[in-house]
């Protein structure tokens, strides 16, 4: 697939400088791009790579244009527009409509004729697969679930029960949605399991990473708003609510009944305690432990950065002395 640079600029609705007739047949990094490929500069730290870059053209901010002498697409958000350009060259084949003969479908399940049902898929009672949905090989869909229009379960995804997925959602391999929440009550020295009678609701245009787990609610539902993006190996506890357009990086954990606002960024390895609230437009940096509610937008951190062990040990001693010094 090849596109003229000028046509790409027109489709993206951004400016262009240089030869509009250059043929572009793919995308690549600045370091590896060839003469028929499109690169991008989003981080000034990589500006030095422009000197030896062989790309046919580069997506670049107008303020950086002087550093690149070749044809350019001029963008106020180079990374986002590069992503949009890359999508023009995505040649993934559409899954054909139909049902693999090894699939097992409950008698009262409803599967739209335009959906794709892969090998060894199981679909439980009263579940519904809407138009254009793709259910990849080995997926298990339990009772009372909905997979929305044009959504895709890549492979080996489990929807345990009462999971409702909106339109154009992508769920990557190994994810488990709708398993029991971790609800326990102590009685006479032994744990009693609290029945988890809620479900999981996933808004439109979400993406859920590989091996991520989203527990169903105890009474109310666990809810992800539209366009929420979860990385791999994330744990979302029961009755958690995550606002629209929030993104969370790998290995985060959110305990039950926490509420996270819209447009939040939660970096890798962060932990969020249960029954707290995080405001809209909050950024939590990597490995931060959030133990209390955050009421105002901003960037929040906890913990100490890496340092030689001997320095860390001395710092730990000083931490213990802080309270004593305050009372002296």
C-alpha positions as CSV (number, residue, x, y, z in Angstrom):
1,X,0.0,0.0,0.0
2,X,1.4,3.4,-1.0
3,X,0.0,6.9,-0.4
4,X,1.1,10.3,-1.6
5,X,2.4,12.5,1.2
6,X,-0.1,15.2,0.3
7,X,-3.0,12.8,0.5
8,X,-1.9,11.7,4.0
9,X,-1.8,15.4,5.1
10,X,-5.3,15.9,3.6
11,X,-6.7,12.8,5.4
12,X,-5.2,13.9,8.7
13,X,-6.2,17.5,8.3
14,X,-2.7,18.8,9.0
15,X,-0.2,21.0,7.3
16,X,2.5,19.8,4.9
17,X,5.8,21.3,3.7
18,X,7.8,19.9,0.8
19,X,7.1,17.5,-2.1
20,X,3.4,16.4,-1.8
21,X,4.0,13.7,-4.4
22,X,6.4,11.6,-2.4
23,X,5.2,8.0,-2.1
24,X,4.9,6.7,1.4
25,X,4.3,2.9,1.9
26,X,4.8,2.6,5.7
27,X,5.9,4.1,9.0
28,X,9.1,3.6,11.1
29,X,11.2,5.2,13.8
30,X,13.6,7.9,12.9
31,X,16.6,5.5,13.4
32,X,15.2,2.9,11.0
33,X,13.0,4.7,8.5
34,X,13.8,4.3,4.8
35,X,13.1,6.6,1.9
36,X,9.5,5.4,1.4
37,X,8.6,5.5,5.1
38,X,7.2,8.2,7.4
39,X,9.0,8.9,10.7
40,X,8.1,11.2,13.6
41,X,9.7,13.5,16.2
42,X,7.6,13.8,19.3
43,X,10.3,14.0,22.0
44,X,13.1,16.6,21.6
45,X,15.5,14.1,23.1
46,X,15.6,12.3,19.7
47,X,16.2,15.5,17.7
48,X,19.8,14.4,17.0
49,X,18.5,11.4,15.1
50,X,17.2,13.7,12.4
51,X,20.7,14.3,11.1
52,X,21.2,10.7,9.8
53,X,17.5,10.0,9.3
54,X,16.7,8.5,5.8
55,X,12.9,8.8,6.1
56,X,11.0,10.1,3.1
57,X,9.1,12.5,5.4
58,X,8.7,13.2,9.1
59,X,5.8,14.2,11.3
60,X,7.1,17.1,13.2
61,X,6.0,20.1,15.3
62,X,6.3,23.4,13.4
63,X,8.7,24.7,16.1
64,X,11.1,21.8,15.2
65,X,10.9,22.2,11.4
66,X,14.3,23.9,11.2
67,X,15.9,20.7,12.4
68,X,14.6,18.6,9.5
69,X,15.4,19.6,5.9
70,X,13.2,17.0,4.1
71,X,9.5,16.9,3.4
72,X,7.4,17.1,6.6
73,X,3.9,16.8,7.9
74,X,3.4,19.7,10.4
75,X,1.6,18.8,13.5
76,X,0.9,20.3,16.9
77,X,0.7,16.8,18.3
78,X,3.2,14.7,16.3
79,X,2.8,11.5,18.2
80,X,-1.0,11.4,17.9
81,X,-0.9,12.3,14.2
82,X,1.8,9.7,13.6
83,X,-0.5,7.1,15.1
84,X,-3.3,8.3,12.9
85,X,-1.0,8.0,9.9
86,X,0.2,4.5,10.9
87,X,-3.5,3.4,10.9
88,X,-3.7,4.2,7.2
89,X,-1.1,1.5,6.6
90,X,-2.7,-1.1,8.9
91,X,-3.4,-4.1,6.6
92,X,-4.9,-6.5,9.2
93,X,-7.4,-8.7,7.4
94,X,-11.0,-8.5,8.6
95,X,-12.3,-11.6,10.2
96,X,-15.0,-13.2,8.0
97,X,-18.5,-13.5,9.3
98,X,-19.5,-17.0,10.4
99,X,-19.1,-19.6,13.1
100,X,-16.4,-22.2,13.5
101,X,-17.8,-25.7,13.7
102,X,-16.0,-26.4,17.0
103,X,-17.8,-23.5,18.7
104,X,-20.4,-24.3,21.4
105,X,-23.4,-21.9,21.6
106,X,-26.2,-22.0,24.1
107,X,-29.6,-22.5,22.5
108,X,-30.9,-19.1,23.8
109,X,-27.7,-17.1,23.0
110,X,-28.1,-14.6,20.2
111,X,-25.3,-14.2,17.7
112,X,-25.6,-11.7,14.9
113,X,-25.0,-13.2,11.5
114,X,-22.2,-10.7,10.7
115,X,-20.2,-11.7,13.8
116,X,-17.1,-13.9,13.7
117,X,-17.0,-16.8,16.1
118,X,-13.6,-18.6,16.2
119,X,-12.5,-22.1,17.0
120,X,-13.3,-23.6,20.4
121,X,-15.4,-20.7,21.5
122,X,-18.1,-21.2,24.2
123,X,-21.1,-18.8,24.5
124,X,-23.4,-19.3,27.5
125,X,-27.1,-18.9,28.1
126,X,-28.8,-15.6,27.3
127,X,-25.6,-13.9,26.0
128,X,-25.6,-11.7,22.9
129,X,-23.0,-11.1,20.3
130,X,-23.7,-8.0,18.3
131,X,-23.0,-7.1,14.6
132,X,-19.4,-7.2,13.5
133,X,-18.1,-8.5,16.7
134,X,-15.1,-10.9,16.6
135,X,-14.8,-13.6,19.2
136,X,-11.3,-15.1,18.7
137,X,-10.2,-18.7,19.3
138,X,-10.6,-20.2,22.8
139,X,-12.8,-17.4,24.2
140,X,-15.3,-18.4,26.9
141,X,-18.4,-16.2,27.3
142,X,-20.6,-17.1,30.3
143,X,-24.2,-16.4,31.0
144,X,-25.9,-13.0,30.5
145,X,-23.1,-11.3,28.7
146,X,-23.1,-8.8,25.8
147,X,-20.3,-8.2,23.3
148,X,-21.1,-4.9,21.5
149,X,-21.0,-4.0,17.9
150,X,-17.5,-4.3,16.2
151,X,-15.8,-5.3,19.4
152,X,-13.0,-7.9,19.4
153,X,-12.0,-10.5,21.9
154,X,-8.6,-11.5,20.5
155,X,-8.2,-15.0,22.0
156,X,-8.6,-16.9,25.2
157,X,-10.6,-14.1,26.8
158,X,-13.0,-15.1,29.6
159,X,-16.2,-13.2,30.3
160,X,-17.4,-15.1,33.4
161,X,-20.9,-13.7,33.8
162,X,-22.9,-10.5,33.6
163,X,-20.3,-8.7,31.5
164,X,-21.6,-6.0,29.1
165,X,-19.1,-4.7,26.6
166,X,-19.8,-1.7,24.5
167,X,-19.0,-1.0,20.8
168,X,-15.5,-1.1,19.3
169,X,-13.8,-2.5,22.4
170,X,-10.6,-4.6,22.1
171,X,-9.8,-7.2,24.8
172,X,-6.4,-8.9,24.5
173,X,-5.5,-12.5,25.2
174,X,-5.9,-14.0,28.7
175,X,-8.0,-11.2,30.1
176,X,-10.7,-12.2,32.6
177,X,-13.7,-10.0,33.1
178,X,-16.5,-10.7,35.5
179,X,-14.8,-13.1,37.9
180,X,-15.8,-13.0,41.6
181,X,-14.7,-9.9,43.5
182,X,-12.6,-10.5,46.6
183,X,-15.5,-10.2,49.0
184,X,-15.0,-11.8,52.4
185,X,-16.5,-11.4,55.9
186,X,-14.9,-12.8,59.1
187,X,-17.3,-14.9,61.3
188,X,-16.2,-16.9,64.3
189,X,-12.7,-17.2,63.1
190,X,-13.4,-18.2,59.5
191,X,-13.9,-16.4,56.3
192,X,-17.4,-16.2,54.7
193,X,-17.5,-15.6,51.0
194,X,-19.8,-12.6,50.1
195,X,-21.8,-13.5,46.9
196,X,-20.8,-11.2,44.0
197,X,-24.2,-10.4,42.4
198,X,-23.2,-7.4,40.3
199,X,-21.6,-7.4,36.9
200,X,-19.1,-5.5,34.7
201,X,-19.9,-2.7,32.3
202,X,-17.3,-1.7,29.7
203,X,-18.0,1.5,27.8
204,X,-17.5,2.1,24.0
205,X,-13.9,2.3,22.5
206,X,-12.1,0.8,25.5
207,X,-9.0,-1.4,25.3
208,X,-8.1,-4.0,27.9
209,X,-4.6,-5.6,27.9
210,X,-3.4,-9.1,28.1
211,X,-4.0,-11.0,31.4
212,X,-5.8,-8.0,32.9
213,X,-8.6,-9.0,35.4
214,X,-11.7,-6.9,36.1
215,X,-13.9,-8.4,38.9
216,X,-17.6,-8.1,38.9
217,X,-19.3,-6.1,41.6
218,X,-20.7,-7.4,44.8
219,X,-24.1,-5.6,44.4
220,X,-23.6,-2.8,41.9
221,X,-21.5,-3.1,38.7
222,X,-17.8,-2.5,38.2
223,X,-17.7,0.2,35.5
224,X,-15.3,1.5,32.9
225,X,-16.3,4.6,31.1
226,X,-15.8,5.2,27.4
227,X,-12.3,5.1,25.9
228,X,-10.6,3.8,29.0
229,X,-7.3,2.1,28.2
230,X,-5.9,-0.6,30.5
231,X,-2.4,-2.1,29.9
232,X,-1.4,-5.7,30.6
233,X,-1.6,-7.4,33.9
234,X,-3.8,-4.9,35.7
235,X,-6.1,-5.8,38.6
236,X,-9.4,-4.0,38.9
237,X,-11.3,-4.9,42.1
238,X,-15.1,-5.2,42.5
239,X,-17.3,-2.1,42.3
240,X,-14.4,0.1,41.0
241,X,-15.5,2.9,38.7
242,X,-13.1,4.4,36.2
243,X,-14.0,7.6,34.4
244,X,-13.9,8.1,30.6
245,X,-10.6,8.5,28.8
246,X,-8.4,7.4,31.7
247,X,-5.3,5.2,30.9
248,X,-3.5,2.9,33.3
249,X,-0.1,1.3,32.6
250,X,0.9,-2.3,33.4
251,X,0.8,-4.0,36.8
252,X,-1.4,-1.4,38.5
253,X,-3.9,-2.6,41.1
254,X,-7.1,-0.9,42.2
255,X,-8.9,-2.2,45.3
256,X,-12.6,-2.5,45.6
257,X,-15.0,0.4,45.5
258,X,-12.4,3.0,44.4
259,X,-13.5,5.7,42.1
260,X,-11.1,7.1,39.5
261,X,-12.0,10.2,37.5
262,X,-11.9,11.0,33.8
263,X,-8.7,11.8,31.9
264,X,-6.5,10.3,34.6
265,X,-3.1,8.8,33.9
266,X,-2.0,6.0,36.3
267,X,1.6,4.9,35.7
268,X,3.0,1.4,36.0
269,X,2.9,-0.5,39.2
270,X,0.8,2.0,41.1
271,X,-1.5,0.8,43.8
272,X,-4.8,2.4,44.7
273,X,-6.5,1.6,48.0
274,X,-10.2,0.8,48.2
275,X,-13.1,3.1,49.0
276,X,-11.2,6.3,47.9
277,X,-11.9,8.8,45.2
278,X,-9.5,10.3,42.6
279,X,-10.5,13.5,40.9
280,X,-10.5,14.1,37.1
281,X,-7.2,14.8,35.4
282,X,-4.9,13.3,38.0
283,X,-1.6,11.8,37.1
284,X,-0.1,9.2,39.5
285,X,3.5,8.4,38.8
286,X,5.0,4.9,38.7
287,X,5.0,2.7,41.8
288,X,3.0,5.2,43.8
289,X,0.7,3.9,46.6
290,X,-2.5,6.0,46.8
291,X,-3.9,5.5,50.3
292,X,-6.3,8.5,50.5
293,X,-8.6,10.4,48.2
294,X,-7.2,13.0,45.8
295,X,-9.6,15.9,45.4
296,X,-7.6,18.2,43.0
297,X,-6.1,17.7,39.5
298,X,-2.4,17.4,39.4
299,X,0.6,15.0,39.5
300,X,1.1,12.8,42.6
301,X,3.9,10.6,43.7
302,X,5.1,8.5,46.6
303,X,8.1,6.3,47.5
304,X,11.8,7.0,46.9
305,X,13.7,6.7,43.7
306,X,16.5,4.2,43.1
307,X,19.8,4.9,44.9
308,X,22.8,2.9,46.1
309,X,21.8,0.6,48.9
310,X,24.0,2.2,51.5
311,X,22.5,5.6,50.8
312,X,19.0,4.2,50.9
313,X,19.7,2.6,54.3
314,X,20.9,5.9,55.7
315,X,17.8,7.6,54.3
316,X,15.6,5.0,56.0
317,X,17.2,5.8,59.3
318,X,16.6,9.5,58.7
319,X,12.9,8.8,57.9
320,X,12.5,7.2,61.3
321,X,14.1,10.2,63.0
322,X,11.8,12.7,61.5
323,X,9.0,12.4,64.0
324,X,11.5,12.5,66.9
325,X,13.0,15.7,65.5
326,X,9.5,17.2,65.2
327,X,8.7,16.6,68.8
328,X,12.1,17.7,70.2
